[in-house]
């Protein structure tokens, strides 16, 4: 999945070998960052949404500027600097937008469960269903 997310940014520009390298780097980045976030920082991102879509997507945007070059078998007509600027702009919009949305939600409803609900788990506390089969 990480490779697919990364390659999509430049799938129309890259040579297949460039796409393979992009996907391989994305896969390694995802595994390393997801493992680090789960084990070291204790950030609760069970599905790995940030490392998968955020990090691998950013890498893919930049990789399109690298492997899209004619010198590396790509179609050309792409600028590495433009890809870097576009990636930074996309990340900025996402961070600012998320900050606004989650800031407003936090003020209106709060973002955390109570300690008791955290212990029970969101599935049981909010949805009244178990996350495991009870049969």
Rosetta blueprint (number, residue, H / E / L):
1 X L
2 X H
3 X H
4 X H
5 X H
6 X H
7 X H
8 X H
9 X L
10 X L
11 X L
12 X L
13 X L
14 X L
15 X L
16 X H
17 X H
18 X H
19 X H
20 X H
21 X H
22 X H
23 X H
24 X H
25 X H
26 X H
27 X H
28 X H
29 X H
30 X H
31 X H
32 X H
33 X H
34 X H
35 X H
36 X H
37 X H
38 X H
39 X H
40 X H
41 X H
42 X L
43 X L
44 X L
45 X L
46 X L
47 X L
48 X L
49 X H
50 X H
51 X H
52 X H
53 X H
54 X H
55 X H
56 X H
57 X H
58 X H
59 X H
60 X H
61 X H
62 X H
63 X H
64 X H
65 X H
66 X H
67 X H
68 X L
69 X L
70 X H
71 X H
72 X H
73 X L
74 X L
75 X L
76 X L
77 X L
78 X L
79 X L
80 X H
81 X H
82 X H
83 X H
84 X H
85 X H
86 X H
87 X H
88 X H
89 X H
90 X H
91 X H
92 X H
93 X H
94 X H
95 X H
96 X H
97 X H
98 X H
99 X H
100 X H
101 X H
102 X H
103 X H
104 X H
105 X H
106 X H
107 X H
108 X H
109 X L
110 X L
111 X L
112 X L
113 X L
114 X L
115 X H
116 X H
117 X H
118 X H
119 X H
120 X H
121 X L
122 X H
123 X H
124 X H
125 X H
126 X H
127 X H
128 X L
129 X L
130 X L
131 X L
132 X L
133 X L
134 X L
135 X L
